[in-house]
Amino acid sequence: MTKDAAKFLLFMSMTLGSALIGGLVIDQRWARGLELPLGLGWVFLIIVSTGFIIDGKEGAKALLSRTLLMWSLAVIGALLIAWLAIAGAGHSL
């Protein structure tokens, strides 16, 4: 088996395994009300695991930092659009 095939199998098993565990955890009674932190932790685990599979510790740090950067830019853009929409609605009154 080539190195790339082994990485792909590891990635697929991590993805399917985390989906199975996430589905089992979110269905439990004790998880009611904890959906947001559990979901964010699950996404964090998938991002870090994927980066680690691709390029070790450096890959995990790079993928996590770039993901956080892109989400920050998306939130800033959404706030700008909301501000422009609210400012435009004020002029039409």
N, C-alpha and C positions, 0 to 999 in steps of 0.2 A: 504494500500500500504506500502510495506517495505521501509526502508530507502535507500537501494541499488537501488530499482526500481525507487524511486523518483529522486535519483542522476542520474540514467541513462536517465530518461525522460528529466531532466534539461539539461544534456549533449547533448542529441539529438536535443532538441529545440534550444540550443545555436549554435550547429553546422549548422543546417539547416537555422536558422535565419541569422547567419553571412554570410552564402553562398548566401542567397537571397539578403541581403543588399550589399554585395560585388559585386554581379552581376549587381545590379541596379546602383551602384555608378560608376563602371568601364565603363559602357556603356554611361555615360553622356559626353557631349561635353566638359564641363569644366575640366574633368578628363584627357584629352589628355595631355600627357607629365608628368603626375603625377603618372604614373602606379607603378613605383618603390617605392616611399614613401607610397603610399596607400596600396600596396601589403605587404610591410614590417609591416606597422601598423596593417593590417588585420591579419597577421601571429602572431604578438605580442599579439593582442587581443584574438586570439584563444588559444594560449599557456597559457596566464595568466588566462583566463576564465576556461579552463580545470583544471588547478592546483587549482583554487579557489573552483571549484565544488568538487574536490576530497578531499582536506584537508584544505580549508580556505586560509587565508593569507599566512601561512607557506608553503602550497602546491604550491601556485602561485609563491612564491619566489624560492622555490626549483626547480620547473619545469623550470622556466625561466633561473636560473643560470646554471643548468645542460645542458640545450639546448644551451646556449651561449658557455659553455665549450666545448661541443662536436663539435659545428660548428668551434670554434677556432682551435681545434685539427685537424679537417678535412682540414681547410685552410692551416695549417702548413704542414700537410702531402702532400697536393697537391703541395705546393711550393717546398718541398723536392723532390718530384717525377719530377717536371718540371726542377729543378736544375740538377738532375741526368741525365735527358734526354738531356738537353742542353750540359752538360759536355761530355756526351757520343757521341753526334753528332759532337762535336768539335774534338774528337780524330779520327773520321772516315774520316775527310776531308783530 
